[in-house]
Amino acid sequence: MSTNTTHRETEVERAETEEEHHCPECGGSLNTDEAQAETVCADCGLVVDEDAIDRGPEWRAFDAGEKDQKSRVGAPTTKMMHDDGLSTNIGWQNKDAYGNSLSASQREKMQRLRTWNERFRTRDHKERNLKQALGEIDRMASALGLPENVRETASVIYRQALNKDLLPGRSIEGIATASLHAAARMGNVPRSLDEMSAVSRVDQATFKRAYRYIVRELKLEIQPADPLEYLPRFASELELDDETERRARELLETAKRQNVHSGKSPVGLAAAAIYAAGVLTNNALTQSEVSAATDMSEVTIRNRYQELLQAAESGRAAAA
């Protein structure tokens, strides 16, 4: 397209825009009367448009709190509910809109409505399966203190496994636990196998098999666990000062450069780094305290502690 053609089209669009803002009879300026929902010429009084649709709210708000209180939009869709949060839900409170208790006959009627509502929300076995699994994911995530984005990712992983028919022969709870474990790893807020087993309804061997299975079948890209990802949470539980946490981070980074972490439990290395940093900064941390906070045995902490100190010594010698 030539430059002249483009220029002519721009002029036509500008002329049409000017016509929209001027009176078609006298060329005067147009004013919009919001109260009457009319567009009127300021010079000759011609009504150019009427019955305009007001797409704004019919209420007024003077601050953010009042705006949130008066707003009547629904909750956003979410993958953490089997129906994406689009269906209605009848509350369990037997009270009317004014807070008054319902009569016996009304309570009976509401209970029947709740029963039928639940039946319509889960119309087939796949939806019932999904509802149970997402409830399990939410329960375990709450117990582990995982953020909402991890719960959403776990719900998406479970839905993918369900859509690809990966569940036959495996328990709902096992796949749900594996999905949450994978989502926590992908979200850089990993939880150890022992922590997952403590809140799961299946044993560790079952959910580990399910985890390996869904990672392989769904081709999930999950990086090996980094001991540094466990450090902030353990430091917070033990109420470490900034100097001790910084020293623990330096020990882990030195160990990683020398490949000491290869084949070792990342939780054990994080626990040992905290204990070693406490010793180096004269922080009164005992092995039993670190063991209780990290759920690692004192023997493992002592073994990894020696390896971290040796790596630190090697690093200093190489630098010198």
C-alpha positions in Angstrom: 0.0 0.0 0.0 1.3 3.4 -1.0 2.0 6.3 1.4 -0.6 8.5 -0.4 -3.4 5.8 0.0 -2.6 5.5 3.7 -2.6 9.3 4.2 -6.1 9.5 2.5 -7.5 6.7 4.7 -6.2 8.5 7.8 -7.8 11.8 6.7 -11.1 10.0 6.1 -11.0 8.4 9.5 -10.3 11.8 11.1 -13.2 13.4 9.2 -15.6 10.6 10.4 -14.4 11.1 13.9 -15.0 14.9 13.7 -18.5 14.3 12.3 -19.3 12.0 15.2 -18.5 14.8 17.7 -20.3 17.6 15.8 -24.0 18.2 15.0 -25.0 16.8 11.6 -27.4 19.9 11.1 -25.4 23.0 12.1 -22.0 21.5 12.9 -22.1 22.7 16.5 -20.5 20.8 19.4 -22.4 17.9 21.1 -23.0 17.6 24.8 -24.0 14.4 26.6 -26.7 14.7 29.2 -26.1 11.7 31.5 -29.3 12.2 33.5 -31.5 12.1 30.4 -29.2 9.6 28.5 -29.2 11.9 25.5 -26.6 13.6 23.2 -27.7 17.1 22.3 -26.3 19.9 20.1 -25.3 22.8 22.2 -26.2 25.3 19.4 -29.5 24.2 17.8 -30.7 21.8 20.4 -31.0 18.8 18.1 -31.2 15.5 19.9 -28.6 13.4 18.1 -28.8 10.2 20.2 -31.1 9.1 23.0 -31.6 6.1 25.4 -27.8 5.5 25.6 -26.9 2.4 27.6 -25.1 3.2 30.9 -22.6 0.3 31.3 -21.5 1.5 34.7 -22.8 0.4 38.1 -26.0 1.8 39.4 -24.4 2.5 42.8 -21.9 5.0 44.0 -18.8 4.3 46.1 -16.5 6.8 47.8 -13.6 4.6 48.8 -12.0 1.2 47.9 -13.7 -0.6 50.8 -17.1 0.6 49.9 -16.5 -0.3 46.3 -15.6 -3.9 47.2 -18.6 -4.2 49.5 -21.1 -3.1 46.9 -19.6 -4.9 43.9 -21.6 -7.9 42.9 -19.3 -9.7 40.5 -18.7 -13.4 41.0 -15.5 -15.1 42.0 -12.9 -15.7 39.2 -12.8 -19.2 37.6 -10.3 -21.5 39.2 -8.8 -24.9 38.3 -8.9 -25.8 42.1 -12.6 -26.7 41.8 -13.9 -29.5 39.6 -16.4 -27.3 37.9 -14.0 -24.3 37.6 -16.0 -22.5 40.3 -18.9 -21.8 37.9 -21.7 -23.7 39.5 -23.8 -22.5 42.4 -23.2 -23.7 46.0 -25.9 -23.8 48.7 -24.5 -22.9 52.0 -24.8 -25.0 55.1 -26.2 -22.3 57.3 -29.9 -22.8 58.0 -30.7 -19.1 58.0 -32.5 -16.7 55.6 -31.2 -13.5 54.1 -32.0 -11.6 57.3 -30.1 -14.0 59.5 -33.3 -15.6 61.0 -33.3 -19.3 61.6 -35.4 -21.4 59.2 -38.4 -23.4 60.3 -38.2 -27.2 60.4 -40.0 -27.7 57.1 -37.8 -25.1 55.4 -34.7 -26.8 56.8 -35.9 -30.1 55.4 -36.5 -28.5 52.0 -33.0 -26.9 52.0 -31.4 -30.2 52.8 -33.2 -31.8 49.8 -32.0 -28.9 47.6 -28.4 -29.4 48.8 -28.6 -33.1 48.0 -29.9 -32.5 44.5 -27.4 -29.7 43.9 -24.5 -32.0 44.8 -25.9 -34.6 42.5 -26.1 -32.2 39.6 -22.6 -30.7 40.2 -21.0 -34.2 39.8 -22.9 -35.8 37.0 -20.4 -38.6 36.1 -17.6 -40.6 37.6 -14.9 -38.4 36.2 -16.3 -35.3 37.9 -16.7 -37.2 41.2 -13.1 -38.4 40.9 -11.9 -34.9 40.2 -13.9 -33.4 43.1 -12.4 -35.9 45.5 -8.8 -35.4 44.2 -9.0 -31.6 44.3 -10.3 -31.7 47.8 -7.3 -33.9 48.8 -4.8 -31.5 47.1 -6.3 -28.5 48.9 -6.2 -30.3 52.3 -2.6 -31.4 51.9 -1.5 -28.0 50.6 -3.1 -26.3 53.6 -1.3 -28.6 55.9 2.0 -28.0 54.2 1.5 -24.2 53.9 1.9 -24.1 50.1 0.8 -21.0 48.2 -2.3 -20.8 45.9 -0.2 -20.9 42.7 1.2 -24.3 43.7 -2.4 -25.6 44.4 -3.5 -24.3 41.0 -0.6 -26.0 39.3 -1.2 -29.3 41.1 -4.9 -29.2 40.0 -3.9 -28.7 36.4 -1.4 -31.6 36.6 -4.1 -33.9 38.1 -6.6 -32.8 35.3 -4.0 -33.7 32.7 -3.4 -37.2 34.3 -7.2 -37.7 34.4 -7.7 -36.7 30.7 -4.9 -39.0 29.6 -6.4 -42.0 31.5 -3.4 -42.4 33.8 -5.5 -43.2 36.8 -6.8 -46.8 36.2 -5.0 -49.1 38.6 -3.8 -46.3 40.8 -5.4 -44.6 43.8 -6.8 -41.1 43.6 -4.9 -40.1 46.7 -1.6 -41.3 45.3 -1.9 -39.3 42.1 -3.1 -36.3 44.0 -0.1 -36.4 46.3 2.2 -36.9 43.4 0.7 -33.9 41.5 1.1 -31.7 44.6 4.7 -32.8 45.1 5.5 -32.1 41.4 3.8 -28.7 41.6 5.8 -27.7 44.7 9.0 -28.7 43.0 8.0 -26.7 39.9 7.1 -23.7 42.1 10.5 -23.6 43.8 8.9 -24.3 47.2 9.7 -28.1 47.5 8.6 -30.3 50.4 10.6 -33.4 51.4 9.2 -36.9 50.9 8.8 -37.3 54.6 6.7 -34.1 54.8 4.5 -35.2 51.9 4.0 -38.7 53.5 3.0 -37.1 56.8 0.0 -35.4 55.3 -0.9 -38.0 52.6 -3.4 -40.8 52.9 -1.0 -43.2 51.1 2.4 -44.5 52.0 5.6 -43.1 50.7 6.4 -45.9 48.3 3.0 -45.6 46.6 3.1 -41.9 46.0 6.8 -42.1 44.8 5.8 -44.6 42.2 2.8 -42.4 41.2 5.2 -39.4 41.0 7.7 -41.1 38.7 4.8 -42.3 36.6 3.1 -38.9 36.0 6.4 -37.1 35.5 7.3 -39.6 32.8 3.9 -39.8 31.1 3.1 -36.1 31.2 6.7 -35.1 30.3 6.9 -32.7 33.2 10.1 -30.6 33.2 11.2 -30.7 36.9 14.7 -29.7 37.9 16.6 -31.6 40.6 15.8 -30.2 44.1 18.2 -27.5 45.2 19.1 -27.4 48.9 19.1 -23.6 48.8 15.3 -23.8 48.2 14.8 -25.3 51.6 17.0 -22.9 53.4 14.6 -19.9 53.9 11.8 -22.0 55.4 14.1 -23.8 57.8 15.8 -20.5 58.8 12.4 -19.0 59.5 11.4 -22.0 61.7 14.6 -21.8 63.7 14.5 -18.0 63.8 18.0 -17.6 62.5 19.6 -14.2 62.3 20.7 -12.8 58.9 24.4 -13.5 59.5 23.8 -17.2 60.2 21.5 -17.6 57.2 24.0 -15.9 54.9 26.8 -18.1 56.1 24.7 -21.2 55.5 23.9 -20.0 52.0 27.6 -19.5 51.3 28.4 -23.1 52.6 25.8 -24.6 50.2 27.0 -22.6 47.2 30.6 -23.7 47.9 29.5 -27.3 48.2 27.5 -27.0 44.9 30.5 -25.7 43.1 32.5 -28.7 44.2 29.6 -31.1 43.3 29.2 -32.3 46.9 25.4 -32.2 46.6 25.3 -34.8 43.9 23.5 -37.9 45.1 22.8 -36.4 48.5 19.5 -35.4 50.1 18.9 -31.7 49.6 17.1 -31.5 52.9 20.0 -33.1 54.7 22.5 -30.7 53.2 20.3 -27.7 54.1 20.0 -28.9 57.7 23.8 -29.5 57.9 24.5 -26.0 56.4 22.3 -24.4 59.1 24.1 -26.3 61.9 27.5 -25.6 60.5 26.7 -21.9 60.0 25.5 -21.8 63.7 28.8 -23.2 64.8 30.8 -20.7 62.7 28.8 -17.7 63.9 28.7 -18.8 67.5 24.9 -19.2 67.3 23.7 -21.6 70.0 22.1 -24.2 67.7 22.0 -27.8 68.8 21.8 -30.8 66.4 18.6 -31.9 68.1 17.0 -28.5 67.4 18.0 -28.6 63.7 16.9 -32.2 63.5 13.4 -31.4 64.9 12.9 -28.4 62.5 14.1 -30.2 59.4 12.9 -33.7 60.2 16.4 -35.1 59.5 18.3 -37.5 61.7 21.2 -36.2 63.8 23.5 -38.8 62.2 22.7 -37.4 58.7 23.3 -33.8 59.9 26.7 -34.8 61.4 27.8 -36.6 58.2 26.8 -33.7 55.9 28.3 -31.2 58.3 31.8 -32.7 57.9 31.4 -32.8 54.1 30.4 -29.1 54.0 33.3 -28.0 56.2 35.7 -30.0 54.0 34.3 -28.4 50.9 34.7 -24.9 52.5 38.3 -25.7 53.4 39.0 -26.8 49.8 37.4 -23.7 48.5 39.6 -21.4 50.6 42.7 -23.4 49.7 41.9 -23.1 46.0 41.3 -19.4 46.3 44.6 -18.9 48.1 
